[in-house]
Amino acid sequence: MKIVSSCLIGVKSRYDGSSNPDKKVIEMVEKGEAVPVCPEQLGGLPTPRPPQEIVDGTGGDVLDGKARVVNSEGRDVTKEVLKGAEETLNIARMLGAREAIFKSNSPACGCGKVYDGTFTGKLREGDGVTTALLKRNGIEVRTEGD
């Protein structure tokens, strides 16, 4: 069993109220091989919501209390993003999921690269908060492009 970003199956859960449907991911859910989640919604953030980025680090740094997640309006949403990561981990554990397929570049779901906290579209090496937490707990994470 896998968990996947809900926006990848067409659920309008992205920050701007849109989705990024991916045919292969949709087929996994239709076959019962994967369950969709949106860590940001699970943390209590609304949809749509202002874009958010990790400031001063990566998802692992947020988990370690060395960085934070801030939205484009300057509001610190670290608490909500951490809650969503924990809830996603709980779901993965309940399902016995050993793999996740997440939306690239997201401050929650990004895997390998995330936006750099300047809201200029620049990327930095690193993982989103949920991805970092899942990896720390032995769950393999990849993006829809992998």
C-alpha atoms as a printed R data frame, in Angstrom:
    type eleno elety resid chain resno      x      y       z
1   ATOM     1    CA   MET     A     1  0.000  0.000   0.000
2   ATOM     2    CA   LYS     A     2  1.110  3.538  -0.798
3   ATOM     3    CA   ILE     A     3 -0.023  7.003   0.168
4   ATOM     4    CA   VAL     A     4 -0.184  9.704  -2.493
5   ATOM     5    CA   SER     A     5 -0.760 13.449  -2.617
6   ATOM     6    CA   SER     A     6 -4.479 13.985  -3.139
7   ATOM     7    CA   CYS     A     7 -3.825 16.713  -5.730
8   ATOM     8    CA   LEU     A     8 -2.240 14.017  -7.926
9   ATOM     9    CA   ILE     A     9 -5.583 12.234  -8.286
10  ATOM    10    CA   GLY     A    10 -7.496 15.362  -9.224
11  ATOM    11    CA   VAL     A    11 -8.637 16.511  -5.769
12  ATOM    12    CA   LYS     A    12 -8.534 20.308  -5.740
13  ATOM    13    CA   SER     A    13 -6.342 20.482  -2.637
14  ATOM    14    CA   ARG     A    14 -3.409 22.590  -3.865
15  ATOM    15    CA   TYR     A    15 -2.838 25.973  -2.254
16  ATOM    16    CA   ASP     A    16 -4.619 27.709  -5.156
17  ATOM    17    CA   GLY     A    17 -7.594 25.334  -5.172
18  ATOM    18    CA   SER     A    18 -6.382 23.410  -8.210
19  ATOM    19    CA   SER     A    19 -5.005 19.903  -8.739
20  ATOM    20    CA   ASN     A    20 -2.239 18.170 -10.696
21  ATOM    21    CA   PRO     A    21 -3.822 14.915 -11.896
22  ATOM    22    CA   ASP     A    22 -1.368 12.195 -12.824
23  ATOM    23    CA   LYS     A    23 -2.770  9.215 -14.749
24  ATOM    24    CA   LYS     A    24 -0.468  6.621 -13.141
25  ATOM    25    CA   VAL     A    25 -1.260  7.825  -9.622
26  ATOM    26    CA   ILE     A    26 -5.005  7.883 -10.361
27  ATOM    27    CA   GLU     A    27 -4.785  4.279 -11.593
28  ATOM    28    CA   MET     A    28 -3.040  3.213  -8.355
29  ATOM    29    CA   VAL     A    29 -5.895  4.643  -6.277
30  ATOM    30    CA   GLU     A    30 -8.548  3.132  -8.564
31  ATOM    31    CA   LYS     A    31 -6.894 -0.298  -8.167
32  ATOM    32    CA   GLY     A    32 -6.827  0.062  -4.370
33  ATOM    33    CA   GLU     A    33 -3.025  0.243  -4.286
34  ATOM    34    CA   ALA     A    34 -2.838  3.748  -2.816
35  ATOM    35    CA   VAL     A    35 -4.714  6.130  -0.532
36  ATOM    36    CA   PRO     A    36 -4.725  9.908  -1.113
37  ATOM    37    CA   VAL     A    37 -3.786 12.432   1.579
38  ATOM    38    CA   CYS     A    38 -3.174 16.180   1.748
39  ATOM    39    CA   PRO     A    39 -0.847 16.940   4.664
40  ATOM    40    CA   GLU     A    40 -1.615 20.669   4.572
41  ATOM    41    CA   GLN     A    41 -5.363 20.049   4.833
42  ATOM    42    CA   LEU     A    42 -4.798 17.405   7.526
43  ATOM    43    CA   GLY     A    43 -2.945 20.082   9.489
44  ATOM    44    CA   GLY     A    44 -5.965 22.371   9.352
45  ATOM    45    CA   LEU     A    45 -4.962 24.738   6.555
46  ATOM    46    CA   PRO     A    46 -7.794 25.845   4.252
47  ATOM    47    CA   THR     A    47 -8.060 25.465   0.493
48  ATOM    48    CA   PRO     A    48 -7.412 27.755  -1.178
49  ATOM    49    CA   ARG     A    49 -4.633 29.183   1.012
50  ATOM    50    CA   PRO     A    50 -1.763 31.611   0.480
51  ATOM    51    CA   PRO     A    51  1.352 29.916  -0.903
52  ATOM    52    CA   GLN     A    52  3.834 28.869   1.746
53  ATOM    53    CA   GLU     A    53  7.537 28.089   1.767
54  ATOM    54    CA   ILE     A    54 10.146 26.861   4.207
55  ATOM    55    CA   VAL     A    55 12.270 29.742   5.482
56  ATOM    56    CA   ASP     A    56 15.885 29.228   6.615
57  ATOM    57    CA   GLY     A    57 16.150 25.544   5.766
58  ATOM    58    CA   THR     A    58 14.370 22.410   4.666
59  ATOM    59    CA   GLY     A    59 11.702 20.084   6.027
60  ATOM    60    CA   GLY     A    60 14.224 18.290   8.203
61  ATOM    61    CA   ASP     A    61 15.226 21.623   9.691
62  ATOM    62    CA   VAL     A    62 11.565 22.373  10.457
63  ATOM    63    CA   LEU     A    63 11.267 19.013  12.236
64  ATOM    64    CA   ASP     A    64 14.377 19.908  14.257
65  ATOM    65    CA   GLY     A    65 13.025 23.365  15.175
66  ATOM    66    CA   LYS     A    66 15.697 25.167  13.105
67  ATOM    67    CA   ALA     A    67 13.437 26.508  10.323
68  ATOM    68    CA   ARG     A    68  9.804 27.463   9.894
69  ATOM    69    CA   VAL     A    69  7.073 27.478   7.274
70  ATOM    70    CA   VAL     A    70  5.679 30.909   6.415
71  ATOM    71    CA   ASN     A    71  2.993 31.896   3.928
72  ATOM    72    CA   SER     A    72  3.235 34.720   1.401
73  ATOM    73    CA   GLU     A    73  1.347 37.002   3.790
74  ATOM    74    CA   GLY     A    74  4.026 36.517   6.455
75  ATOM    75    CA   ARG     A    75  1.968 34.197   8.690
76  ATOM    76    CA   ASP     A    76  3.899 31.386  10.378
77  ATOM    77    CA   VAL     A    77  2.089 28.112   9.555
78  ATOM    78    CA   THR     A    78  4.747 25.786  10.976
79  ATOM    79    CA   LYS     A    79  2.377 24.381  13.617
80  ATOM    80    CA   GLU     A    80 -0.230 23.395  11.020
81  ATOM    81    CA   VAL     A    81  2.349 21.892   8.651
82  ATOM    82    CA   LEU     A    82  3.885 19.838  11.488
83  ATOM    83    CA   LYS     A    83  0.425 18.618  12.543
84  ATOM    84    CA   GLY     A    84 -0.338 17.584   8.968
85  ATOM    85    CA   ALA     A    85  2.954 15.701   8.741
86  ATOM    86    CA   GLU     A    86  2.176 13.802  11.950
87  ATOM    87    CA   GLU     A    87 -1.358 12.971  10.768
88  ATOM    88    CA   THR     A    88  0.010 11.749   7.438
89  ATOM    89    CA   LEU     A    89  2.516  9.532   9.260
90  ATOM    90    CA   ASN     A    90 -0.340  8.141  11.390
91  ATOM    91    CA   ILE     A    91 -2.324  7.278   8.256
92  ATOM    92    CA   ALA     A    92  0.719  5.663   6.636
93  ATOM    93    CA   ARG     A    93  1.288  3.547   9.750
94  ATOM    94    CA   MET     A    94 -2.374  2.481   9.920
95  ATOM    95    CA   LEU     A    95 -2.234  1.384   6.288
96  ATOM    96    CA   GLY     A    96  1.168 -0.258   6.610
97  ATOM    97    CA   ALA     A    97  2.350  2.003   3.793
98  ATOM    98    CA   ARG     A    98  6.024  1.702   2.957
99  ATOM    99    CA   GLU     A    99  6.006  4.182   0.072
100 ATOM   100    CA   ALA     A   100  4.604  7.613  -0.741
101 ATOM   101    CA   ILE     A   101  4.249  9.461  -4.034
102 ATOM   102    CA   PHE     A   102  4.073 13.172  -3.363
103 ATOM   103    CA   LYS     A   103  3.801 16.395  -5.333
104 ATOM   104    CA   SER     A   104  7.203 17.851  -6.122
105 ATOM   105    CA   ASN     A   105  8.535 21.124  -4.662
106 ATOM   106    CA   SER     A   106  5.822 21.533  -2.000
107 ATOM   107    CA   PRO     A   107  6.845 22.696   1.507
108 ATOM   108    CA   ALA     A   108  4.982 19.667   2.857
109 ATOM   109    CA   CYS     A   109  5.357 17.046   0.129
110 ATOM   110    CA   GLY     A   110  8.441 18.096  -1.828
111 ATOM   111    CA   CYS     A   111 11.039 15.382  -2.314
112 ATOM   112    CA   GLY     A   112 14.600 16.324  -3.254
113 ATOM   113    CA   LYS     A   113 13.791 19.980  -3.936
114 ATOM   114    CA   VAL     A   114 11.630 22.623  -2.252
115 ATOM   115    CA   TYR     A   115 11.051 26.319  -2.810
116 ATOM   116    CA   ASP     A   116 13.729 28.360  -1.043
117 ATOM   117    CA   GLY     A   117 11.590 30.608   1.154
118 ATOM   118    CA   THR     A   118 11.931 33.764  -0.953
119 ATOM   119    CA   PHE     A   119  8.679 33.351  -2.929
120 ATOM   120    CA   THR     A   120 10.632 33.932  -6.156
121 ATOM   121    CA   GLY     A   121 10.197 30.453  -7.642
122 ATOM   122    CA   LYS     A   122 13.764 29.394  -6.784
123 ATOM   123    CA   LEU     A   123 14.348 25.860  -5.566
124 ATOM   124    CA   ARG     A   124 16.850 24.457  -3.075
125 ATOM   125    CA   GLU     A   125 17.956 20.916  -2.353
126 ATOM   126    CA   GLY     A   126 15.924 19.281   0.402
127 ATOM   127    CA   ASP     A   127 12.611 17.724   1.331
128 ATOM   128    CA   GLY     A   128  9.295 19.096   2.520
129 ATOM   129    CA   VAL     A   129  8.238 18.625   6.130
130 ATOM   130    CA   THR     A   130  5.990 15.584   5.620
131 ATOM   131    CA   THR     A   131  8.490 13.915   3.312
132 ATOM   132    CA   ALA     A   132 11.281 14.424   5.844
133 ATOM   133    CA   LEU     A   133  9.145 12.920   8.624
134 ATOM   134    CA   LEU     A   134  8.128  9.915   6.538
135 ATOM   135    CA   LYS     A   135 11.732  9.263   5.507
136 ATOM   136    CA   ARG     A   136 12.845  9.443   9.146
137 ATOM   137    CA   ASN     A   137 10.296  6.716   9.822
138 ATOM   138    CA   GLY     A   138 11.473  4.368   7.082
139 ATOM   139    CA   ILE     A   139  8.944  5.238   4.394
140 ATOM   140    CA   GLU     A   140 10.309  5.702   0.882
141 ATOM   141    CA   VAL     A   141  9.122  8.902  -0.781
142 ATOM   142    CA   ARG     A   142  9.284  9.872  -4.432
143 ATOM   143    CA   THR     A   143  7.616 12.467  -6.621
144 ATOM   144    CA   GLU     A   144  5.100 11.951  -9.387
145 ATOM   145    CA   GLY     A   145  7.922 12.558 -11.879
146 ATOM   146    CA   ASP     A   146 10.128  9.724 -10.564
